[in-house]
């Protein structure tokens, strides 16, 4: 039923917007009646904030902090990240995880953290006000997009990617078809716990690299994924459609 409704809507539409090329391909949207309108970020809200106060409140002032922001749903796979952090901390690294967000997978991920004996190294905040998210991202040393390889994730263009970059944070992501052609080498991509471990260690040991990736990421989203510019493009498309 869903496929039939999708085809009917595509057929009767004058113009169709899509967020990633992989989504257009998988949905068979005709190129002559479609327009790429990517996700973006409010670069005024999402920016780098002073972080000492929040770090002190969470009791992680001196730890290297890896973060995830977003709903905990079936397309999120934190287990390889947990394994990598567990192995690194077994070698006397001081790495903590900050998981921002709730959802139906919240309790299951707490159980998973307990199974790996990681609760002393992980802070689960649950859902927090959206206006506070940039301040929590600002305390992270590295941000992650730990998605499973499935149709939902591969066709996605996660808002969190642009929000992380706007806050000047280096990003480690699983290999998502909707992200790779967009950001190129501005993000470190991984497929398993061994690659997580390698990329985390690379950023842990290289403060200059973290800084360079953060600055480049901020510049990239300001120039290409600012909501103000994206919304202006969408308005022009709607004006043109109204004249058809």
Buried (B, 14 or more C-beta within 10 A) or exposed (E): EEEEEEEEEBEEBEEBBBBBBBBBEBBEBEEEEBBEBBBBBBBEBBBBBEBEEBBEEBEBEEBBBBBBBBBBBEBBBBBBBBBBBBBBBEEEBEBBBBBBBBBEBBEEBBEBBEEBEBEEBBBBBEEBEEEEBBBBBBBBBBBBBBBBEEEEBBBBBBBBBBBBBBBBBBBBBBBBBBBBEBBEEBBBBBEEBEBBBEBBBBBBEEEEEBEEBBEBBBEBBBEBBBBEBBEEBBEEEEEEEEEE
